[in-house]
Amino acid sequence: MRCVGAELIMITNEQFEESAVPHSWFLVADNLHEQAVNVRQREGLSKLTHYSDGEEQSQIDVSSRASFLLAGFAMENALKGLLVYSNPQWIENGKLNARLKSHSLEQLAVELIGTGLVDLSHILDSLKALEDGLESWARYPCGLNKGDTRPERPMTDALWSEYCNAMSELGGIYKQLLANYWKGSHAFHGKYTIEGDWLGNTE
């Protein structure tokens, strides 16, 4: 359903499919990844220090939270786009399949590994770390309750490096797959040529 002025317009299954094709997920992932890189480049410019009774208790880079959020959301979109590529039926009849509603990066990666498109088993721990931030401290100042509330974690060089390497690998897969003809369950069909800079790749 789209809102035009004060009028609500129900879109068709075909229009929904076109907005949810693999290329759409790729574009969002690429945009979020670019913003994550921009934020990461500000690392060290500002830090938040917590004092108690005049003594420093902790210190964290101000850019870390935004890096976590943007990187996590970029990865989520990248994974879901490839899952849609392998499962066109997951966007049919005007709705997303329940498996695409998950925000668990680890679960989405395991699903993607099962398609045979890419093996991400070596970074599942890093995806779990990003997922932890997405579901709690990176998005809100606290959880729903004390049991869900966890301390903020820094975006370490090691985690950032693994994230960037994974996105670059996924970007290469997108370029290869989207160059081939892809058909959805409804009316959509097409292929794409990817050039320039995308998901850590340059051409």
PAZAPA-4460 file (N, C-alpha, C; in steps of 0.05 Angstrom, whole numbers, plus 32768, in hexadecimal, padded with zeros to 4 digits):
% residues 203
    n_x    n_y    n_z   ca_x   ca_y   ca_z    c_x    c_y    c_z   seq   type   mol
   8011   7FE8   8000   8000   8000   8000   8012   8019   8000     1      M     A
   800C   802B   7FEE   801B   8044   7FED   8009   805C   7FF3     2      R     A
   8014   8070   7FFF   8004   8088   8005   800C   809F   7FF2     3      C     A
   7FF9   80A8   7FE2   7FFD   80BE   7FD0   7FEB   80D5   7FD9     4      V     A
   7FF8   80EA   7FE5   7FE8   80FF   7FF1   7FD9   80F3   8008     5      G     A
   7FBE   80F6   8008   7FAE   80EA   801D   7FA1   80D0   8013     6      A     A
   7FA8   80C7   7FFB   7F9B   80AF   7FF0   7FAE   8097   7FF3     7      E     A
   7FA2   8081   7FFD   7FB1   8068   7FFF   7FAC   8057   7FE6     8      L     A
   7FC2   804E   7FDA   7FBF   803E   7FC2   7FCB   8022   7FC7     9      I     A
   7FBC   800D   7FC3   7FC6   7FF2   7FC6   7FD6   7FEA   7FAD    10      M     A
   7FEF   7FE2   7FB2   7FFF   7FDA   7F9B   7FF9   7FBC   7F94    11      I     A
   8000   7FB4   7F7C   7FFB   7F99   7F73   8011   7F86   7F7C    12      T     A
   800D   7F6C   7F7A   8021   7F58   7F80   803A   7F5D   7F6E    13      N     A
   8035   7F64   7F55   804B   7F69   7F43   805C   7F81   7F4B    14      E     A
   804E   7F96   7F54   805D   7FAE   7F5D   806D   7FA8   7F77    15      Q     A
   8061   7F99   7F89   8070   7F91   7FA1   8088   7F80   7F9A    16      F     A
   8085   7F6E   7F87   809B   7F5D   7F7F   80B2   7F6E   7F74    17      E     A
   80AB   7F82   7F64   80C0   7F93   7F58   80D0   7FA2   7F6D    18      E     A
   80C2   7FA9   7F83   80D0   7FB8   7F99   80E0   7FA6   7FAA    19      S     A
   80DD   7F8B   7FA8   80EA   7F78   7FBA   80FD   7F66   7FAC    20      A     A
   8104   7F6C   7F92   8116   7F5B   7F83   8132   7F5D   7F8E    21      V     A
   8144   7F4A   7F88   815F   7F4A   7F93   816E   7F64   7F8E    22      P     A
   816A   7F71   7F77   8178   7F8A   7F71   8170   7FA0   7F85    23      H     A
   8157   7FA0   7F8E   814E   7FB4   7FA1   815C   7FB1   7FBC    24      S     A
   815F   7F98   7FC5   816D   7F92   7FDE   818A   7F9A   7FDB    25      W     A
   8196   7F94   7FC4   81B1   7F9C   7FBF   81B6   7FBA   7FC0    26      F     A
   81A4   7FC9   7FB5   81A7   7FE7   7FB5   81A6   7FF2   7FD1    27      L     A
   8194   7FE7   7FE2   8192   7FF1   7FFD   81AB   7FE9   800D    28      V     A
   81B4   7FD0   8009   81CC   7FC6   8016   81E4   7FD8   800F    29      A     A
   81E7   7FDE   7FF5   81FD   7FEE   7FEC   81FD   800A   7FF8    30      D     A
   81E5   8016   7FF9   81E2   8031   8004   81E9   8031   8022    31      N     A
   81DF   801E   8031   81E5   801C   804D   8203   8016   8053    32      L     A
   820E   8005   8042   822B   7FFF   8045   823C   8018   8040    33      H     A
   8235   8028   802C   8243   8041   8027   8242   8054   803F    34      E     A
   822B   8055   804B   8228   8067   8063   8237   805C   807B    35      Q     A
   8238   8041   807D   8247   8035   8093   8265   803B   8090    36      A     A
   826F   803A   8077   828B   8041   8072   8290   805E   8079    37      V     A
   827E   8070   8071   8281   808C   8077   8283   8091   8095    38      N     A
   8271   8084   80A4   8271   8087   80C2   828B   807B   80CD    39      V     A
   8293   8064   80C3   82AC   8057   80CE   82C4   8069   80CA    40      R     A
   82C4   8079   80B5   82DB   808B   80B0   82DD   80A1   80C4    41      Q     A
   82C8   80A5   80D4   82C8   80B9   80E9   82D2   80AE   8104    42      R     A
   82DA   8095   8103   82E4   8088   811C   82FB   8098   8128    43      E     A
   82FA   809D   8141   8310   80AB   814F   830C   80C8   8152    44      G     A
   82F8   80D3   8144   82F3   80F0   8145   82E5   80F9   815E    45      L     A
   82D5   80E6   816A   82C6   80ED   8182   82C2   80D4   8193    46      S     A
   82C6   80D6   81AD   82C3   80BF   81BF   82B1   80C7   81D6    47      K     A
   82A3   80B3   81E0   8291   80B7   81F7   829E   80A8   820F    48      L     A
   82A3   80B8   8224   82B1   80AD   823C   829E   80AD   8254    49      T     A
   829C   8097   8262   828B   8095   8279   829C   8096   8292    50      H     A
   8296   80A8   82A4   82A5   80AB   82BE   8293   80A4   82D5    51      Y     A
   829E   8099   82EA   8290   8094   8302   82A2   809B   831A    52      S     A
   829A   80AD   832B   82AA   80B6   8342   82C5   80C0   8339    53      D     A
   82C5   80CF   8322   82DD   80DB   8318   82F0   80C8   8309    54      G     A
   82E9   80AE   8307   82FA   809B   82F9   82ED   8092   82DF    55      E     A
   82FE   808F   82CA   82F4   8086   82B1   82EB   8069   82B2    56      E     A
   82D3   8063   82AA   82C9   8048   82AB   82C9   803A   828F    57      Q     A
   82C3   804A   827B   82C3   803F   8260   82C4   8055   824B    58      S     A
   82CD   804E   8233   82CE   8061   821D   82C8   8053   8203    59      Q     A
   82B8   805F   81F2   82B0   8053   81D9   82AE   8068   81C4    60      I     A
   82B6   8061   81AB   82B5   8074   8195   8298   807A   818E    61      D     A
   8291   8094   818B   8276   809C   8185   826B   8090   816B    62      V     A
   827D   808B   8158   8274   8081   813E   826D   8063   813F    63      S     A
   8275   8055   8155   8272   8038   8156   8255   802F   8153    64      S     A
   8243   803C   8161   8226   8033   8161   821B   8035   8144    65      R     A
   8220   804C   8137   8216   804F   811C   8223   803C   8108    66      A     A
   823C   8036   810C   824A   8022   80FC   823C   8007   80FE    67      S     A
   8236   7FFF   8117   8229   7FE6   811C   820E   7FE5   810D    68      F     A
   81FE   7FFA   8111   81E3   7FFA   8106   81E4   7FF9   80E7    69      L     A
   81F3   800A   80DB   81F4   800C   80BE   8200   7FF2   80B2    70      L     A
   8215   7FE8   80BE   8221   7FCF   80B4   820E   7FB8   80B6    71      A     A
   8200   7FB7   80CD   81EE   7FA1   80D1   81D6   7FA2   80BE    72      G     A
   81CB   7FB9   80BA   81B4   7FBC   80A8   81BD   7FB7   808B    73      F     A
   81D5   7FC0   8084   81E0   7FBB   8069   81E3   7F9D   8064    74      A     A
   81EE   7F8F   8078   81F1   7F72   8075   81D7   7F64   8073    75      M     A
   81C3   7F6C   8083   81A9   7F60   8083   819C   7F62   8067    76      E     A
   819E   7F79   805B   8193   7F7D   8040   81A2   7F6D   802B    77      N     A
   81BD   7F6B   802E   81CD   7F5C   801B   81C6   7F3E   801C    78      A     A
   81C2   7F34   8034   81BB   7F18   8037   819F   7F12   802C    79      L     A
   818D   7F23   8032   8171   7F1F   802A   816E   7F20   800B    80      K     A
   817D   7F32   7FFF   817B   7F34   7FE1   8184   7F1A   7FD4    81      G     A
   8199   7F0D   7FDE   81A3   7EF4   7FD2   818F   7EDD   7FD9    82      L     A
   8183   7EDF   7FF0   816E   7ECA   7FF6   8156   7ECD   7FE3    83      L     A
   814F   7EE5   7FDC   8139   7EE9   7FC9   8141   7EDF   7FAE    84      V     A
   815A   7EE4   7FA7   8164   7EDA   7F8D   8161   7EBC   7F8B    85      Y     A
   8167   7EAE   7FA0   8165   7E91   7FA0   8148   7E87   7FA5    86      S     A
   8137   7E98   7FAF   811C   7E90   7FB6   8108   7EA6   7FAD    87      N     A
   8103   7EA8   7F92   80F1   7EBC   7F88   80D5   7EBB   7F95    88      P     A
   80CD   7EA3   7F9D   80B2   7EA0   7FA9   80B0   7EAD   7FC4    89      Q     A
   80C6   7EB6   7FCF   80C6   7EC3   7FE9   80BB   7EDF   7FE8    90      W     A
   80B6   7EEA   7FD0   80AB   7F05   7FCE   8091   7F05   7FBD    91      I     A
   8085   7EEE   7FBB   806C   7EEC   7FAA   8053   7EF2   7FBA    92      E     A
   803E   7EF7   7FAC   8023   7EFD   7FB7   8023   7F15   7FCA    93      N     A
   8034   7F29   7FC4   8033   7F42   7FD2   803D   7F43   7FEF    94      G     A
   804E   7F30   7FF6   8059   7F30   8011   8073   7F21   8012    95      K     A
   8083   7F27   8027   809C   7F19   802C   8097   7EFF   803A    96      L     A
   80A7   7EEB   8032   80A6   7ED2   8041   80B0   7ED6   805D    97      N     A
   80A5   7EC7   8070   80AC   7ECA   808C   80CA   7EC8   8091    98      A     A
   80D9   7EB9   8081   80F6   7EB7   8084   8104   7ED1   807F    99      R     A
   80F8   7EE2   806F   8104   7EFC   8069   80FE   7F11   807E   100      L     A
   80ED   7F0A   8091   80E6   7F1D   80A6   80F9   7F1C   80BE   101      K     A
   810B   7F08   80BD   811E   7F05   80D3   8133   7F1B   80D1   102      S     A
   813C   7F25   80E8   8152   7F38   80E9   816C   7F2B   80F4   103      H     A
   816B   7F11   80F6   8183   7F02   8100   8196   7EFE   80E9   104      S     A
   81AD   7F0C   80EA   81C1   7F09   80D5   81CC   7EED   80D4   105      L     A
   81CF   7EE1   80EB   81D9   7EC5   80EC   81C6   7EB2   80DE   106      E     A
   81AC   7EB5   80E5   8198   7EA4   80D9   8196   7EA8   80BB   107      Q     A
   8197   7EC1   80B2   8195   7EC7   8095   81AE   7EBC   8087   108      L     A
   81C5   7EBE   8093   81DE   7EB3   8087   81DC   7E95   8084   109      A     A
   81D2   7E88   8099   81CF   7E6B   8098   81BC   7E63   8081   110      V     A
   81A7   7E72   807E   8194   7E6D   8068   81A3   7E71   804D   111      E     A
   81B3   7E85   804B   81C1   7E8B   8032   81D6   7E76   802C   112      L     A
   81E4   7E6D   8041   81F7   7E57   803D   81EA   7E3E   8031   113      I     A
   81D1   7E3A   803A   81C2   7E23   8030   81BB   7E24   8012   114      G     A
   81BC   7E3C   8007   81B6   7E3F   7FEA   81CE   7E37   7FD9   115      T     A
   81E6   7E37   7FE5   81FE   7E31   7FD6   820A   7E48   7FC8   116      G     A
   81FF   7E60   7FCB   820A   7E78   7FBD   8224   7E81   7FCA   117      L     A
   8226   7E7F   7FE4   823E   7E89   7FF2   8240   7E7A   800D   118      V     A
   8259   7E76   8016   825E   7E6A   8030   8266   7E80   8044   119      D     A
   8255   7E86   8056   825A   7E9B   806A   825F   7E8F   8085   120      L     A
   8264   7E75   8086   8267   7E68   80A0   827E   7E73   80B0   121      S     A
   8293   7E7E   80A3   82AB   7E88   80B1   82A6   7EA3   80BE   122      H     A
   828F   7EB0   80B9   828B   7ECA   80C6   8271   7ECA   80D6   123      I     A
   8266   7EB3   80DC   824D   7EB2   80EB   8250   7EC0   8106   124      L     A
   8267   7EBD   8113   826B   7ECA   812D   826A   7EE9   812A   125      D     A
   8276   7EF3   8114   8275   7F10   8110   8259   7F1A   810A   126      S     A
   824A   7F0A   80FA   822F   7F11   80F5   821E   7F11   810E   127      L     A
   8224   7EFE   8120   8216   7EFD   8139   821C   7F16   814A   128      K     A
   8235   7F20   8149   823C   7F38   8157   822D   7F50   814C   129      A     A
   822B   7F53   8132   821C   7F69   8126   81FE   7F67   812D   130      L     A
   81F4   7F4E   812C   81D8   7F49   8133   81D2   7F51   814F   131      E     A
   81E4   7F4C   8162   81E1   7F53   817E   81DC   7F71   8181   132      D     A
   81EB   7F81   8171   81E8   7F9E   8172   81CE   7FA7   8166   133      G     A
   81C6   7F9A   8150   81AD   7FA2   8142   8195   7F9E   8154   134      L     A
   8196   7F89   8164   817F   7F81   8174   817D   7F8F   818F   135      E     A
   8192   7F9D   8196   8192   7FA9   81B1   819F   7FC4   81B2   136      S     A
   81B8   7FC5   81BC   81C4   7FDF   81C4   81C9   7FF2   81AD   137      W     A
   81CE   7FE7   8194   81D4   7FF9   817E   81BC   8009   8175   138      A     A
   81A4   7FFD   8179   818C   800A   816F   817E   801B   8185   139      R     A
   817F   8012   819E   8172   8020   81B4   8185   8023   81CB   140      Y     A
   8180   8035   81DE   8191   8038   81F5   818F   8022   8209   141      P     A
   8179   8012   8207   8175   7FFC   8219   8163   7FE7   820B   142      C     A
   8162   7FCF   8217   8150   7FBB   820D   8134   7FBD   8218   143      G     A
   8123   7FAA   8211   8107   7FAA   821C   8107   7FA7   823A   144      L     A
   811C   7F99   8244   811E   7F95   8261   813B   7F91   8268   145      N     A
   8141   7F8E   8281   815D   7F8C   828A   816B   7F73   827E   146      K     A
   815B   7F5E   8279   8167   7F46   826D   8170   7F4A   8250   147      G     A
   8162   7F5D   8242   8168   7F62   8226   817D   7F79   8223   148      D     A
   8184   7F86   8239   8196   7F9D   8237   81B3   7F94   823A   149      T     A
   81C3   7F9B   8225   81DF   7F93   8225   81F0   7FAC   8220   150      R     A
   8209   7FAC   8229   821A   7FC4   8226   8222   7FC7   8209   151      P     A
   8227   7FE0   8201   8230   7FE6   81E6   824B   7FDA   81E1   152      E     A
   824F   7FD0   81C9   8269   7FC4   81C1   8276   7FD5   81AC   153      R     A
   8290   7FD7   81AC   829D   7FE6   8197   829E   7FD7   817C   154      P     A
   829E   7FE6   8167   82A2   7FDB   814C   82C1   7FD7   8149   155      M     A
   82CA   7FC0   814E   82E7   7FBB   814E   82F2   7FBA   8131   156      T     A
   830C   7FBD   812E   8318   7FBB   8113   8313   7F9F   8108   157      D     A
   8315   7F8B   8118   8312   7F6F   810F   82F5   7F6B   8105   158      A     A
   82E1   7F74   8114   82C5   7F71   810C   82C0   7F81   80F2   159      L     A
   82C9   7F99   80F1   82C5   7FAA   80D9   82D2   7F9D   80C1   160      W     A
   82EA   7F92   80C4   82F8   7F85   80AE   82E8   7F6D   80A3   161      S     A
   82DE   7F5D   80B6   82CF   7F45   80AD   82B5   7F4D   80A0   162      E     A
   82A8   7F62   80AA   8290   7F6C   809D   8295   7F76   8081   163      Y     A
   82AA   7F86   807D   82B1   7F91   8063   82B8   7F7B   804F   164      C     A
   82C7   7F67   8058   82CF   7F51   8047   82B7   7F41   803E   165      N     A
   82A4   7F3D   8051   828C   7F2E   804A   827A   7F3D   8036   166      A     A
   8278   7F58   803A   8268   7F68   8028   8274   7F68   800C   167      M     A
   828F   7F69   800B   829D   7F69   7FF1   8297   7F4E   7FE3   168      S     A
   8298   7F39   7FF2   8292   7F1E   7FE6   8276   7F1D   7FDC   169      E     A
   8263   7F27   7FEC   8247   7F27   7FE4   8243   7F39   7FCB   170      L     A
   8251   7F4F   7FCA   824F   7F61   7FB4   8258   7F54   7F9A   171      G     A
   826D   7F44   7F9B   8276   7F35   7F83   8261   7F21   7F7A   172      G     A
   8254   7F15   7F8D   823F   7F01   7F86   8227   7F0F   7F79   173      I     A
   8220   7F27   7F84   820A   7F36   7F79   8210   7F3D   7F5C   174      Y     A
   8228   7F47   7F56   822F   7F4F   7F3B   822C   7F38   7F28   175      K     A
   8236   7F20   7F30   8234   7F09   7F1F   8218   7EFF   7F1B   176      Q     A
   8208   7EFE   7F31   81ED   7EF4   7F2F   81DA   7F07   7F20   177      L     A
   81DC   7F20   7F26   81C9   7F33   7F1A   81CE   7F38   7EFD   178      L     A
   81E6   7F30   7EF3   81EB   7F32   7ED7   81DC   7F1D   7EC7   179      A     A
   81D2   7F09   7ED5   81C2   7EF4   7EC9   81A4   7EFA   7ECA   180      N     A
   8195   7EF1   7EB8   8178   7EF5   7EB7   816B   7EE9   7ECF   181      Y     A
   815B   7EF9   7EDD   814C   7EEF   7EF5   812F   7EF5   7EF2   182      W     A
   811E   7EE1   7EF8   8101   7EE4   7EF5   80F4   7EDF   7F10   183      K     A
   80E2   7EF1   7F17   80D2   7EED   7F30   80BA   7EDB   7F2C   184      G     A
   80AB   7ED8   7F40   8093   7EC7   7F3F   807C   7ED4   7F2F   185      S     A
   807C   7EEF   7F2E   8067   7EFD   7F20   8071   7F07   7F05   186      H     A
   8071   7F21   7F01   8078   7F2C   7EE7   8095   7F35   7EE3   187      A     A
   80A3   7F38   7EFA   80BE   7F45   7EF8   80D2   7F32   7EEB   188      F     A
   80E3   7F3D   7EDB   80FA   7F2E   7ECF   810E   7F43   7EC6   189      H     A
   8128   7F3C   7EC7   813C   7F4E   7EBE   8158   7F46   7EC8   190      G     A
   816C   7F56   7EC0   8187   7F52   7EC9   8194   7F6E   7ECB   191      K     A
   81AB   7F6F   7ED9   81B8   7F89   7EDF   81D6   7F87   7EDB   192      Y     A
   81E1   7F9E   7ED3   81FE   7FA1   7ED1   8207   7FB3   7EE8   193      T     A
   8219   7FAA   7EF9   8223   7FB9   7F10   823F   7FC3   7F0A   194      I     A
   8243   7FDD   7F0B   825D   7FE9   7F06   8263   7FFE   7F1B   195      E     A
   827C   8007   7F1C   8284   801C   7F2E   828C   8011   7F49   196      G     A
   8282   801D   7F5F   8288   8015   7F7A   826E   8009   7F86   197      D     A
   8271   7FF1   7F92   825A   7FE4   7F9F   8263   7FD0   7FB3   198      W     A
   8258   7FD2   7FCB   825D   7FBF   7FE1   827B   7FB8   7FE4   199      L     A
   828B   7FCD   7FE3   82A8   7FC8   7FE7   82B7   7FC0   7FCE   200      G     A
   82A9   7FBE   7FB8   82B6   7FB7   7F9E   82B9   7FD0   7F8D   201      N     A
   82CE   7FD0   7F7D   82D3   7FE7   7F6B   82DA   7FDC   7F4F   202      T     A
   82CD   7FE8   7F3B   82D3   7FDE   7F20   82D3   7FF6   7F0C   203      E     A
***
